[in-house]
Amino acid sequence: MRSTSAIPLLARNVIDRRALLRLAAQIGVASFGAAGPGFAQQQQAFKVGWIRPTTGRLASSFAPLYFGGLIAVDEINAAGGILGRQIARVEEDDEASPAKEPGIVRKLRGQDIGCFVGPTGSSQSLASIAATTSAKTIQSTYAAAAEAGDGRKYPYHYQIMFNTDQQAAVCVEYMVRTLGLKKIGILQENTAFGEQGTGATKALLQNKFGLSPVSEQVYPIAAPDLSTYVANLQKAGADGVIGWIANVPNAAMIFNAMKTLKWFPPVTGHSGLMLPALFDLVPGEAVKNVFATYYRNFTWTDTEQPGARQIEFAKKLAQYPEAKGYEVNVAAAPYYDFLYCLKAAIEAEKSFEPEAIKRGLDGLKNHKGLLGDISFTPENHSGIGAKDVVLVSVASGQDERAMGCLRARAPGQ
């Protein structure tokens, strides 16, 4: 038998090195249940593009709308992340400008980021979705425009909020069936959201009830005064108004004009009508008959209470001072539920690849979301069902039970 000293030094070093590598591999398996690459993947963060305005005129009003997403990131990461990987946000400032969106998509895709949260606003979102579709990037935006939920047109975008078609249905049904009104006026901001909301309203009035609006008023969101548009609705004999209004300054001008005219018709419209700042700008009588679209899970009636999960979310949201006054629109944002849908899809497919995530999302059924039961098909990417959309009293925002983002359901809802 040859002695160890007879083996060349170089050969002995190779043998020792191989033995050490085998030992290291055994230790790795014992400690982590997988070889080195698996552990490295656990340590690598799951990067998500986070598109929001940090500069520009809409930065301050859009910033709070991402807090629900921040709450979800904290919850998911605290629970161990997704398949052992923590979520890491990679922020890009879009200045709330549709023209900026294609460049931001290219920049984030250049960093090999395949899932995006945002942007916010229908015009901004549609500009972004056009770019993410060709880039095959999974995305959810704060876009109410119904087309954003068309899985055939936008196969990588997932709409987790009520759309303009659903909101129009609730508003029209309430005006015509519940209140028995026939002379309906429409007041619309000149945006993609406003255009689609008005289009859906007119189609429902005509096709379901054989009615046409007595007046249709379209205003620029930068207009310094809206009294003429309101007066035109009154002159046309409208006994109810459906308003596609998404910001407080415009809503305040409209309700102050109604006060001046001493004309307070029932008004139904978008959840933008519910911001508490409105109560500081208009008299209480102006919003007594105003009802806005919202989610059943966040409402109460004489016999029903909001869900425990929604109450807990309201408590967490209260820890963000910057959210004060915006709680309703934060709760209505899709980002909290989107991140949990991503988690469910990734865990079902056991993959972070965009095509696998898409497959998981397209097969998601009755996911218990904050906003409602969320389901997708390859053709339908509008995840919220009509049963989860209701009208609520705007005035109930002053009730002590509101907790910022809870509301009383409208009579008959």
Steps between C-alpha positions, in 0.01 A plus 500: 500500500637838401562753776342842487844652460536312172202690351610823331415817697280637218292181487454502878375860480245401232375210716476724806318769304246250364440365847440848633254576219308180572491585868381855425223365276387260773494781756304717256235232449473434873469869587275630218334195351645584156829559329659843472300639202167441678619689805629783282156530339338521844721792583432687175222761526200487267515841333174674409485819294320774696376775267364814667543877477745643751508832312239692303163651589333167586782363718344595836153366418623178336767414761256371767333264251801265525477453879288187464779352292754593769286328763484185285878501444560527876251221576635263235864563589432457873338164423810377314456657157406307187663157477756628747582817306429849636321755281718800409351811338687671216346847471471714189349849485252534210404860594141380432576562133371251239789600273751373759356150528663320201849615606444381857389158376817469292718605795348250744501217245866579438557407866327164436196597711193311379220624734380859543280677755350818353469754352189675632240679285317359197685710240840422655411132540381446144821657368704266723295189421559548128875475568486215755287291264770490233763448773299207647513651848253414778333817628213643702412870480248731665288524184119494509464504120319179402739420215784454753337172604486352149734200513495460121615856439731525804600141590755602767297764684274407792226740611416452868242773552154580378498629144292768332247245368434365851479847653263620229274198556469570873440874445239456226312224686480715813377808314239324286388198703550608861420872470265471199664789311478538121670833428866425555780748439868410463790710629839378380863600536689507170723194561518139377323398821225757447450406135466130573270560796270717291502253213399215731229713665339599171509143371328367814237773507412433136530122480348411835246775560446672163619832642740768376673760720314831510840674501862395475756746637875447447739726688882539497650398834704822508191722464494779763119488533238236424180689580402530132508121455284448809254770392466333160395175668237684706366684193471169316266375774725227641348348813812292567869530406756228434843654550829368366708716732827376648648788699399719792555849349260423213246339734514800735434742212206289386331474840560867578333585170201287604486690830497832315220375276317347801478181294588172670406208273609144584854444372672167445857449383857388551664442841695824450188674637569356846818681601448660845653828385170560321325561833733792570415660166125459453192516725360175641172540312693482170613141560194362679373336181838404356593133459826354373616161376697290747565141613246300698772366734568853629136590577249469778120488519255469791554123493852454353845610607825535299728196496759447774780516244375836371481641854857383564611664174335827612699484825828444315422780257448736794871456578584692180439870581533590131196282421264720705228630272580245229405180686212404269706520184791321668269214597355494147845478338589163340856472631436315829301226331730486197803413710311221673376374162861500379599298805223247435592466132874462564447243772256304282747492210814486717662748263581871477506501118242745353341235275457265796354782712260582216391137490442504875302825490288389204400196704427688824146434623309647796810638669380666821627852449460812708264651240306183422526157342758523220490274192666518160483314172738541204236720333366689802758684712244705692526315829222662707145372447187716481369357830783671689418851368242714684402862553574666834398821669761773463370671816570183705869591482433721802360211704728384785476145361666604175861457623609690190422231242170339610162629381123445539336327206237698308135409570394194304856387419 
